[in-house]
């Protein structure tokens, strides 16, 4: 056994480097490779590494990181749209394996308490394969959002059964007890849970937002997020919950403050994917003893029953969800792959059950073998589904690729870092950056070109913005490329979790509502009446400190141009200087006749208007079914 610390570190780092390379060569998921290497080098394999406390501790952080990442990367807009489905799927994903588990356990001769605890173990799952989903870039897929949202409910229900089963009444029960839990103890636990949830979901986001306003560098942001993740896990453990649940709540709470494409998330992904997660998987492998395969038929039989029961229950839950939610077969496979892997939840239930003398050695050993098999199958299923969905997504988005050339400008001060951050969060392809001394120079630069343009004034970091207030002028939807301006707002809202409020006229509001309901492009927005551009100053009266205003403008001789646009610089400097703002100019179509806006006639339809008409027709057709 290797005991020299530097030798242990060298061996672990070599495994982290080589395993993904070898797995790519032999075409197996790297998750499986790390677990196999953990088995080989662990105390129950070649014995090169013992049960190192350091590796186990860093590995536990890896599990917390996976849950944090899942909470941060979930699309809040889509999650709000899918929340009912997530709750239903979470119930299905727990109930189906739970009921099957009780039945199979009773058939094996276990009593009701043991069978219930085993059922809770089958009902729980761990998002071990989520890094695969993140790697393929499909974390915003509806099936991924449903599975991630449902995870919170399955973990909670499993822990509830665990709490009841592990507090069985003694021969003489206390008169003030329910399910063996004294009422005083129950009230104390409830108080701890309420305090923990309040700290994680209210206090931590409040502190993080103020921190980011003062320190916007990525390194400090990474450290504050990781600190809050560990503290959330500790609070969850203190409240009698599981640490992974606290990490997931922390991720959801910090979702809007840590954009997926921002520099803080890049550091979280780099450190987690290249250190913490591999260490966690190595630690799982080091716990597995393959000798139990030959130790006796009873352990193997129980392990086989466990594997079949959990696979059947989770597949049945995914199948029901697919049929009810009208999902594709690959989306069902993705939910199944994400929700039948097991590690942290199973280990917690098995450990507590074993320490409480509810489980015997055969169940403990069978559960460890089940972890190995299910982690392997889940990796293959998730990899297969993610790859197919990724290819489908690329094909779907090919026509939606933003081929527009964007010009991004700051006025007065060179803010190159803020422009790059905006372009990354808005997913703008290869924009051109510029800095002008005044608005007149910026206007001349914009009018000389036909490309879409943005004048940006950052008063605070984007990830601290709470609302995006969008002023949409008359006939803006008839601009050649208004859809790209809408897409910019939608993507920003998705990345930073900010609410969107559109100020526009009645006709444009109908168009925007149709856009917001598009499948895969959902945006939860509010609407305020603004018939004329003269009323744009009413927005200033409704702005809160963390709001940003976006004004959709236009160049002269374009469908939505209004002479009052010339007063926008003065208006912004006078009424909105303390807020972040953007002035967005849609791409101008060249080579067409100039419409006469002053006659009052509605301009001709552009390609954006044709897309809008198609979307409205589809919505009407769906409503008539």
Secondary structure, 3 states (H helix, E strand, C coil): CCCCHHHHHHHHHHHHHHHHHHHHHHCCCHHHHHHHHHHHHCCCCCCCCCCCHHHHHHHHHHHHHHHHHHHHHCCHHHHHHHHHHHHHHHHHHHHHHHHHHHHHHHHCCCCHHHHHHHHHHHHCCCCCCHHHHHHHCCCCCHHHHHHHHHHHHHHHHHHHHHHHHCCCCCCCCCCCEECCEEHHHHHHHHHHHHHHHHHHHHHHHHHHHHHHHHCCCHHHHHHHHHHHHHHHHHHHHHCCCCHHHHHHHHHHHCHHHCCCCCHHHHHHHHHHHHHHHHHHHHHHHHHCCHHHHHCCHHHHHHHHHHHHHHHHHHHHHHHHHHHHHCCCHHHHHHHHHHHCCCCHHHHHHHHHHHHCCCCCHHHHHHHHHHHHHHHHHHHHHHHHHHHHHHHHHHHHHCCCCCCCCEEEEEECCCCHHHHHHHHHHCCCCCCEEEEECCHHHHHHHHHCCCCEEEEEECCCCHHHCCEEEEEECCCHHHCCCHHHHHHHHHHHHHHHCCEEEEEECHHHHHHHHHHHCCCCCCCCEEEEECCCHHHHHHHHHCCCCCEEEEEEECCCCCCCCCHHHHHHHHHHHHHCCCCEEEEEECCCCCCCCCCCHHHCCCCCCCHHHHHHHHHHHHHHHHHHC
